[in-house]
Amino acid sequence: MNRRHTLRRGLIGLVFSILCLPMLGSPPPRAADAPALKDMLGDIQKKVADELPSLETLYKHLHAHPELSNQEVATAARLAKEMKAAGFDVTEKVGGTGLVCIFKNGKGPTVLVRTDMDALPVVEKTGVPYASEVKTRDKEGNVVGVMHACGHDVHMASWIGTARTLAALKDRWQGTLIFIAQPAEEIGSGARQMIDDKLFDRFGIPDVCFALHSDSRLEHGHINYSDGLAMANVD
């Protein structure tokens, strides 16, 4: 799969979905709104196109430097740096290595956008130039290879791109963005770790949440949406 097209499609779909939310200060789209929506989509596509080269570089860096669950120290630091550069207020070490990044843009709803950060104990054999050569010890002390074999590198790059795009288009929406980077998704504990660290008490309860996951079962260039539970839990 072409990673650049995957990034592009995910970004455009996520940003457009957020900006079309009725809660963001405008009524639900109607047929008469088609020209305005087309203009907005054009602005999104242009911004995404501008960002794609640097996002592809970021994706390759993250892919080549994976970290296991609850070991995402360097990953979190890189994401924190990127989000600060995008204009977000960043709080680190929430629920371990988790990040909470806030962008306030006047009165309006609160929208949460979430990514995961951790990789899997898998030896990479793809042969791509940016393949992971990382080896580390797992929680049992065994030396294991580490690879982003589940797409979290794509998720993080899309998350950064969405943040940059929404910040650049802040004249089109009002409200508060809460971008969270969650640790330990692969072992099923990271979300609970952040909640137990008083995520919602400290940063507020969102009106709506978005999460993104790449899916090799979908035809290239397509985006699927799900309201509610979408994938299996880890137990």
C-alpha positions as CSV (number, residue, x, y, z in Angstrom):
1,M,0.0,0.0,0.0
2,N,1.3,3.5,-0.8
3,R,1.8,5.1,2.6
4,R,1.7,8.6,1.2
5,H,-1.8,8.0,-0.2
6,T,-2.9,6.4,3.0
7,L,-1.7,9.4,5.0
8,R,-3.5,11.8,2.5
9,R,-6.8,10.0,2.5
10,G,-6.8,9.6,6.3
11,L,-6.0,13.2,6.9
12,I,-8.5,14.6,4.5
13,G,-11.3,12.4,5.8
14,L,-10.6,13.1,9.4
15,V,-10.2,16.9,9.0
16,F,-13.3,17.2,6.8
17,S,-15.4,15.1,9.2
18,I,-14.4,17.3,12.2
19,L,-15.1,20.6,10.3
20,C,-18.5,19.3,9.2
21,L,-19.6,18.6,12.8
22,P,-22.9,20.6,13.3
23,M,-21.6,21.4,16.8
24,L,-18.7,23.5,15.5
25,G,-20.9,26.6,15.1
26,S,-22.9,25.9,11.9
27,P,-26.1,23.9,11.1
28,P,-25.9,20.5,9.4
29,P,-24.8,20.6,5.8
30,R,-27.6,20.9,3.2
31,A,-27.6,20.6,-0.6
32,A,-27.4,24.3,-0.9
33,D,-24.2,24.3,1.1
34,A,-22.4,22.2,-1.5
35,P,-20.3,25.1,-2.9
36,A,-19.1,26.1,0.5
37,L,-18.3,22.5,1.4
38,K,-16.4,22.1,-1.8
39,D,-14.4,25.2,-1.1
40,M,-13.6,23.9,2.4
41,L,-12.5,20.6,1.0
42,G,-10.3,22.3,-1.5
43,D,-8.6,24.3,1.4
44,I,-8.1,21.0,3.3
45,Q,-6.6,19.3,0.2
46,K,-4.2,22.1,-0.4
47,K,-3.0,22.2,3.2
48,V,-2.7,18.4,3.3
49,A,-0.7,18.5,0.1
50,D,1.7,21.1,1.6
51,E,2.2,19.0,4.7
52,L,2.6,15.5,3.0
53,P,6.4,15.6,2.4
54,S,7.2,16.4,6.0
55,L,4.6,14.0,7.3
56,E,6.0,11.2,5.2
57,T,9.5,12.0,6.6
58,L,8.0,11.9,10.1
59,Y,6.2,8.6,9.4
60,K,9.5,7.0,8.2
61,H,11.3,8.2,11.3
62,L,8.6,6.8,13.6
63,H,8.6,3.5,11.7
64,A,12.4,3.2,12.0
65,H,12.4,4.0,15.8
66,P,9.5,2.0,17.3
67,E,9.1,1.5,21.0
68,L,7.1,-1.2,22.9
69,S,4.1,-0.5,25.1
70,N,4.8,1.8,28.1
71,Q,8.3,2.4,26.7
72,E,7.3,5.2,24.3
73,V,9.6,7.8,25.7
74,A,11.3,9.0,22.6
75,T,8.1,8.7,20.5
76,A,6.2,10.8,23.0
77,A,9.0,13.4,23.0
78,R,9.0,13.7,19.2
79,L,5.2,14.0,19.1
80,A,5.3,16.7,21.9
81,K,7.8,18.7,19.9
82,E,5.6,18.5,16.8
83,M,2.5,19.5,18.6
84,K,4.1,22.5,20.3
85,A,5.3,23.6,16.9
86,A,1.7,23.4,15.7
87,G,0.6,25.8,18.4
88,F,-0.8,23.3,21.0
89,D,-0.3,23.5,24.8
90,V,1.2,20.1,25.6
91,T,1.1,18.2,28.9
92,E,3.5,15.2,29.0
93,K,3.5,12.0,31.1
94,V,-0.2,11.6,31.4
95,G,-0.9,7.9,32.3
96,G,2.8,7.1,31.9
97,T,4.1,8.3,28.5
98,G,0.8,9.8,27.3
99,L,0.4,13.3,25.9
100,V,-2.5,15.7,26.1
101,C,-2.4,18.6,23.7
102,I,-4.9,21.5,23.8
103,F,-5.8,24.1,21.2
104,K,-8.4,26.7,22.3
105,N,-10.1,28.7,19.6
106,G,-13.0,30.6,21.2
107,K,-16.3,29.4,22.5
108,G,-17.6,26.1,21.2
109,P,-17.6,22.4,21.7
110,T,-14.6,20.2,22.7
111,V,-13.4,17.7,20.2
112,L,-11.0,14.9,21.2
113,V,-8.7,13.3,18.6
114,R,-6.7,10.3,19.7
115,T,-3.7,8.3,18.4
116,D,-1.8,5.3,19.8
117,M,2.0,5.2,20.0
118,D,3.3,1.7,20.8
119,A,4.8,-0.9,18.5
120,L,4.8,-4.7,18.6
121,P,7.5,-7.2,19.6
122,V,8.0,-8.3,15.9
123,V,11.2,-8.6,13.9
124,E,10.8,-6.5,10.7
125,K,11.5,-8.3,7.4
126,T,10.0,-5.8,5.0
127,G,13.3,-4.8,3.4
128,V,12.3,-1.2,3.1
129,P,15.1,1.4,3.5
130,Y,13.5,2.7,6.7
131,A,12.9,-0.7,8.3
132,S,13.2,-1.0,12.0
133,E,16.4,-2.6,13.3
134,V,15.5,-1.9,16.9
135,K,15.9,-4.6,19.5
136,T,15.0,-4.3,23.2
137,R,13.8,-6.3,26.2
138,D,10.2,-7.0,26.8
139,K,8.6,-7.0,30.2
140,E,9.8,-10.6,30.8
141,G,13.4,-9.6,30.0
142,N,13.6,-11.3,26.6
143,V,15.4,-9.6,23.8
144,V,12.9,-8.9,21.0
145,G,12.7,-7.1,17.7
146,V,10.4,-4.1,17.6
147,M,8.2,-3.0,14.6
148,H,5.3,-0.8,13.9
149,A,3.4,-3.7,12.4
150,C,-0.1,-2.4,13.2
151,G,0.0,1.0,11.6
152,H,0.5,3.2,14.7
153,D,3.3,5.1,12.8
154,V,0.6,6.0,10.1
155,H,-1.8,6.9,12.9
156,M,0.7,9.3,14.6
157,A,1.7,11.0,11.3
158,S,-2.0,11.4,10.4
159,W,-2.7,12.8,13.9
160,I,0.1,15.4,13.6
161,G,-1.1,16.3,10.1
162,T,-4.7,16.7,11.4
163,A,-3.5,19.0,14.2
164,R,-1.5,21.2,11.8
165,T,-4.3,21.4,9.3
166,L,-7.0,22.3,11.9
167,A,-4.7,24.9,13.4
168,A,-4.1,26.4,10.0
169,L,-7.8,26.5,9.3
170,K,-8.8,28.0,12.7
171,D,-10.9,30.7,11.0
172,R,-13.3,28.0,9.9
173,W,-14.2,26.6,13.3
174,Q,-14.6,27.5,17.0
175,G,-14.1,25.4,20.1
176,T,-11.4,23.4,21.8
177,L,-9.3,20.6,20.5
178,I,-7.9,17.9,22.8
179,F,-5.4,15.7,21.0
180,I,-4.2,12.7,23.0
181,A,-1.4,10.3,22.3
182,Q,-2.1,7.1,24.1
183,P,0.5,4.6,25.3
184,A,0.2,0.8,25.5
185,E,-2.7,0.2,23.1
186,E,-1.3,-3.1,22.1
187,I,-1.6,-4.6,25.6
188,G,-4.9,-3.0,26.3
189,S,-3.9,-0.8,29.3
190,G,-3.0,2.6,27.9
191,A,-6.5,4.1,27.8
192,R,-7.2,3.1,31.4
193,Q,-3.8,4.5,32.5
194,M,-4.7,7.9,31.1
195,I,-8.2,7.8,32.6
196,D,-6.8,6.8,36.0
197,D,-4.4,9.7,35.8
198,K,-7.6,11.9,35.8
199,L,-7.5,12.7,32.0
200,F,-11.1,14.0,32.0
201,D,-10.9,15.7,35.4
202,R,-7.8,17.6,34.4
203,F,-8.6,18.4,30.8
204,G,-12.3,18.3,30.4
205,I,-14.9,16.0,28.9
206,P,-15.1,16.1,25.1
207,D,-18.4,16.5,23.3
208,V,-17.2,14.1,20.6
209,C,-14.2,11.8,20.0
210,F,-12.4,10.7,16.9
211,A,-9.9,7.9,16.5
212,L,-8.3,6.5,13.3
213,H,-7.0,3.1,12.4
214,S,-5.5,1.9,9.1
215,D,-7.1,-1.3,7.7
216,S,-5.6,-3.5,5.1
217,R,-9.0,-5.1,4.5
218,L,-10.3,-1.9,2.8
219,E,-9.9,-1.1,-0.8
220,H,-7.1,1.5,-1.3
221,G,-8.5,5.1,-1.2
222,H,-11.6,4.3,0.8
223,I,-12.5,5.4,4.3
224,N,-14.9,3.6,6.6
225,Y,-16.7,5.1,9.6
226,S,-18.0,3.4,12.7
227,D,-20.1,4.9,15.6
228,G,-19.3,3.0,18.8
229,L,-17.3,-0.2,19.1
230,A,-15.3,-1.0,16.0
231,M,-12.5,-3.5,16.8
232,A,-11.8,-6.3,19.2
233,N,-10.5,-5.6,22.7
234,V,-7.2,-7.0,24.0
235,D,-7.5,-9.4,26.9
